[in-house]
Every structure is written in C-alpha cells, then in structure tokens.
C-alpha cells in the first residue's frame, strides 16, 4: 500500500511539473515573450527532481529535427554532470544542490529548443574540505572511486575505498545504500561524451578531482623549530604529477608564505595550523574554479550560433531554505537568497496585483490579504547590514576575529527586532544561543548561526605563493582557471558575500524581466521517508510560503489581464467589425469584440489600458474560438493559394501536353511507316524464299530456310518425348529430315542416359536378375511375358516371419531370399506348407522350427520346371549324397523369381531345365518318380492312378 502511495505521489509531482511546463511553453509560443519557471521550497522538498521533469517534458514534447537532436541531448545531459559536481548528501536530502542554478532554454520561432545557457551561484566550496556528521562530499568523488575503470584509478593514483581519503570520510557515511554511485558514474560518463568533452578535457578534469583527494591526505607535522613540515611526500608527488607542477615548488608553497615588500620578497615558514589552512584553501580554490570552468564548458556546448531572435524559458533551481543543528556562513547566504526570492514572489503576485488594480481603476475587495505579516515583515536591510559588517571586518587593518565580528553585529544590528545573540536575548532565550552564535527570524522561522569561520569563508583567500604555483600548472583546465594576469593585480579580490550579493541582484533582474510561473515544493517529512506526511511541518510550510494568501488573491481577483492592443491583435479575427483591421481606439475595438463574442458583465472588467477577465473558462472559450477561427482563416488562405497554384500548374501542363502530343503523334506516324516498310520487305523475302525453298542455299532462300529451321526448333521443344517408351516425334519439313533424325537420336540417347542414371544399385541388381530370367525362360515357359512387368522382390518373407530357432540354426549364414512354398511328399505327394530360404551356400526347406531339408549348392544337380504356367519346380540332388533324402518338389507363386534367385546364388545358370510333358525325380536310391504336366480347364495337382503326380495348368492366351 505504501509503495502504491509513493508511486501515486511521484506521478502527481510529474504531472503537475508537466502541466506548468506545458502552460509556460504554450504561452511563450503564442505570445512570443520570455517566461520563467521558479522552483522553490526547503532543502529536500524535490526542487531538483521537478527541474528534471520539466527538462524531460521539453525534450519529449517539443518538435524536433535531426540537426537539433544534439542540442536537446546536451540540455538533458548537462543536468547529471552538474549534479555530480555540485550536489551532495546532507542530513535533509540525499541529492542536495549545493549551488544555485539558473538555466535559459532558448527556442526558435517554431518552438524548437535550439540552445541554452546556465548561470551558477555560490558553490559550497567548504564542503570539499569538511562535512558534518552524516553528510558526504560532492557526488563526483564517490562516483569516480566506485565506477571508474581500474586503469583510470591507477593512472590517478587512487584506491576504491573512500575511507582512505580524509576529505571523504569526515561525515562517516562515505557509502550510502540509497545512492548508487556506480550507476551514476555511467550516466555522467555518457553525458561527458554527448556534451562535447574531449579525452584531454576528461583527463585533466579527473586529474584535478584526484589531486583534491590526494591534497586532503597531505599530513603536516611540527619540526623542532615550530615550523610545518611534510614527513611523507608520496601524496605531493601525485599532486604534482596530476596538476603538472614541480613537487618541490608545491611543497614549499604549502609550508611557506611569500610576503612582498616594496622592493623585495620574503618567504616565511608557516606554522602547522597555517599550513593546514593553506592546504584546504588550495583544495577549495581548485574545486571552486574547476566547477566554474565546467559550467562555462557546458555553456559553450549549448550555445546556438544562429543569432536570430529567440524566446526563452528560464528555469531556476536554487538551494532551498536550510535549518541545521549547526548553521554557518553557507546557510546564511542560502537563506538570504530565499528571503529575496520570497520577497520577489510577494511583490510580483500580491503587491503588484493590488498596484495594478489601483492603477487601472478596477474595484477589488480583498485588499486586506496584503496586510498579512508574512508579506510585509521582510528582512532585506538586516541581511545587507550583516554582510556590510562582515566585509568591514574582513578588510579593516588590525586583528579581526569571528568574536569581534559578533560584537560588531551586536553594536550595529542589535536593535533589530529579528536579530538576537546570547547577550541580547532574554533569560529564556540565552539557554538556546551559544556565545559565538546569533539568531535571525526569517520568513520561514528562526535560524541560529555560528559565527565561527564566517571571516575565513567570506575572505576565501589563497596565498599568493600557492596561486603562483597553480598559475604555472600544465593542466589545461587550471591554466584557464588561474590566469597569470591575476598575479599582476594587487587589488584585494571582492569577498564571497559581496560576490553573492551582486550575483543575486543580477539574478533578480533576470527574473523580473520574464513572465513567471511558480512551482512550490512541499517537504512531507524530515526523515526522507516515502508515504509519510508530517501535518505540522506541511502546515508550517504552507503558512510561511503564503500559499493560502496567494490562492485567495487569485481566486478573488482576475485570472487574466492583457493590454487592449495585444488582446485586440490576437482575437480580432473573431469579430467582423475588427477583422482584418480596426481603425479606432483599441479600447473601443476590444469592447466591440467582447460584445460580439458574448462576454457577460460579471466575467470581465475594462481598465484604463487593459482588459481583465475573471474566470479561466472565459479565456479558454475565447482561445478555443480563436483556434477554430484561425483554422478557418488558414484553410481559406490555403484554398485560395492552392487554387492559384493549381490553375497556374494546369495551364503549364496543358501547354506542355499539347506540345508533347504533337511530337508524339509525329513520332508514332514515322515509326508506323517504318514498320510497314519493314513488314513489306520481310513478306517479299518470305515469298521468294518459299518459291526457292528446294534449291541449294542461296541469298534468295537463306532467310526463309533460317526461319523454317528456327520455327521447327521452337515448336519441337513442346513435342520432345518425355520417356524412352514415347516414340512420338514432330514431323519435320523436307529440308530438315536429316537434322530431325539426328536430333531424335540425340534425344533418345539423352533419355536413355537419364533413365540409366536414375536406376539405383538395388534396382540394377534386380534388373540383372531379370536378364538371367530372360535367358532361362524366354520362349520356353508360359507366363514369362506376363511376369516382365512384375519387379522382383528382395524377399517374400520378412525376417520376423521366420522362427527364431531356425534363425539360430542358420545364424552363421546370411539369408538372401525367402518365399512361402508348398512341398509335395516324394511318395504320397501330400501337400505341406513350407518356407524356402536361400542363403549364400545352401537352400533350406523349413517347417516351423525345423529344417526339413538342406541342399547345398555344390550338391544341387539341377532344377526342373515345366513349360506350362504352373508354379512347380523340382530341385534335383545327387543320388550318391547320403545326406539327402531325395529331390525336393515345391510349388510357389513366384516361380520365375524363386528359380532365378536360386541359380544366381548357386552361380549356375545352366542348372535349369524346362521340360515338356513330364519329368523324372529321385525318390530314394534306385527309385524314381514321375511328374506329368498337361493343360486343362482348371488348375489341379493330384496323384493319379499310376502313382504319378499330375499337374494340370490352364493354358494362357497369347
């Protein structure tokens, strides 16, 4: 349930950001003026996320071309780079902006984003060298250590563990589960490649980041003379390598200070404390100026070289109001900025509202809303006074400390009602204010500031000796950040407070020059937890932000106001009297226009120079009518212009068509005459050739004969025989009879060759057996001609049909052929079902599981069959062979096949004897039998009265 609520909150935030961005974009496109989206709220309220959503909206919804794709990608990807170098984890926010950012997004007249410009404000450099408990340094340090490649870290002399670096481990939360530094590094690396950073730029940039980490690990110790010294120069060597300076010069600059007299320079050694301050000052200066260089580099990649007029939408994402347990100089500047922005909001939305109504003579009731204390009780003078005193303390001669600064504040600002110190507070308030603290009452509540470090952070001085070292660096980025011309300028640089106050004034000038839209971010709780709403905290923010007063003023006032000239210029097409031009005063034209549209009296007011519309729905209805009218006007203009273009194009096409037709008809006529002439010549040649067709080849009949040949060959391809049995052939003309015979022979040879190549080895073997059958039975036995079209089988008995015992008995021989047969006894001629199995060496007569007779081919003396159509065959054995019982009398259905297989395996084709009438067979020693063959009306096999086996066959018709 909490997850669903959290997603719903995120969806709502995204939707509202999109709505405000869409409204600003549409107003900019329609009115061609500059707009501003100001995002405000406490630290951790979601300002940075809201700015991301707005950039995503412009990137997705604005029209885009391929040539401007790079500009859009750079606008989007500048954000993660700036976040990596300018954001950090604080107690209130995991991605807190530690600098202010104002971005101008430039659009051309089509509404396409073509470029941008970024201005940064007050990067919190002190975070580089110190972090409070539970806070982290800037993201880029941790991202580099976590996601950087091993080769890069080795080149920079870094280890992955952030605990090894003093500048990263002071907050004791170097690794945070809610932050994925490795994935963020990938995003930043991708952004660098898109924003036009070169390999040299990245090498120098990461070298600076690594040098800051090495600088934090430089340790000082006090020698016997009380001076600072560096016992281990390992880190100094790495810094010198990465920044391109001499290690000895850098070491001297960190432990000595150069003081210039009138004509000479004196180098004085530093104490341990001053050396640490010099080291930290160098780290802050290097990082701060590098961040400025980074912003300028991004701006150079976003600049648009088209100098035509652009419209702009500004996006201000600036640090929110901050109240920590310990608040310093940075929180003072940040909260001062928020005071000024709140003042601007009140002046633009509330005071300006009242002033405009009074100036235009519009009666307006809810003036009492401006008397709220939140609007009038601003503290700009108090802030200016504190900054002025701080600058005086920093620049005055003599010793100045944070305590003397606090005393000066009590002296000059102590009477202000919203300023307190321990000395000025009452008995109850003293317990909550330290001796080095002062308290200010802001619009968002009271904040206690610790003055410790105010003077140092405001001065932000870098010893001249260190500046000389950095100015002579070979790192190209530092060369741009630390110019040699700075060494020639003897004037004291402006303080941080003065720089910030001046940049804030310029920011306010920018903001007041644009039409504003506001996003007010409300922080739901102090624990950074999703789906938790602290009612007291939310009510407090709603109250001090003045949201209720703002809502009441807008609800009671007029939603839209515009000068008569602008209103009339935009909507004049809605009334016939004002379209296309109104020649009278604009006020009268607007009055005529709204009466024609049908505005009701309660929906609008007419001021001295402007029209005021109370309800948004009235303006929306007018805008819808304008869009409809605009489409009608555009359609009418387009129709007229298209008609003109089409008429012009039609006349041009008509003239061209007439000319083309004339030329084309002439070309067709010439072509037709040429074709007819050619046809006449061909016909004449054909007739002459036909007349002389029987003569030898000569010019008169050459073409005719060629035509006849060609025609015959072309027709012959459709009458070519498909098989060797097809004897048909196209009848040739007389002059091609010899050629036709040759072609016919070639065709038949080709068919025979194709047929022979298509015969498999198995079929070829069977056909050879057919040849053997032909040599044995052709013209000798009836039924042979009818058996020609019946192919031989490899076997008529499957191996599964043979008894396993039989297979076991003849396992040493491979079965070549088997067929079911009927065996007739040699004495009583009783018919019995048997199997004839042929192997490579012998023939077996098998009964079920027994081998009734085995006849080896070497003992086979002959095979006899009759000349009739019966299936009787007799296998003769030698009477001297004691192993044999006598000749085998068999009858089978495929007698031609069985006999052929037998003689092929026996390799004796001359064994077969085709008899007529009768044959003698061997029964036992000294005893023979007779088989008589003759024809009859039906087939019969029986034993006759003479004791002979009689076989009756039906004579086959030839």
MOHU-V634287 format. One line per field, one symbol per residue. phi: phi as a letter, one per 30 degrees, with the letter a starting at -180 (. if undefined). Layout:
phi->???
This chain:
phi->.dddddddddddedddddddddddddddddchbdbbcccbkddjdjddddddddddddddcddbbddcddddddddddddddddcbcadcdcadbddcacbbccccbdddicdclaabccbhddddddcabddicbddedddddddcddeddddddiccdddddcddccddhbdcbddccdddddddddddedddiddddedddddddddddddddcdccbcddcicdbcdbceddddddddcibdddddddddcbbccccdbbcbccdcdddddddddddddddddddddddddddddddcdcddcddbcbcdbcbbedebbcdbccddddddddddddddddddddccddddddddddicdbdddddddddddcdcbddddeddddddddddcddjdbbddddddddddccddddcbbbdddddeddddcbddcbbbbcddckdbcccddjedddddhdceddddddddcdddddddddcdddddddcdddddddddddddddddddddddbdcbbbcdcddacchcdibbceddddddddddiddddddddddccdbbadeddddddcdddbddccdbcccdedddddddddddjddedcabccdbbcccdcddddddddddddddddddddddddddddddddddddddddddddddddddddddddddddddddddddddddddddcdddedaedcddddeddeddddddddcbdecbdddcdaddddedcddddddddddddddddddddddddddddddddddddddddcdicbdiddddddcddcdacbddddcdedddddcddbddcabadbcccedcchddbdbbccccdcaccccbhcccdacbdddcdclbcbcddcdcdbbcdcddddddcdkdccbbbdcddddddedddddibddddbccbjabcbdcaeibbbbcccacadbdbbacdddicdcbcbddddd
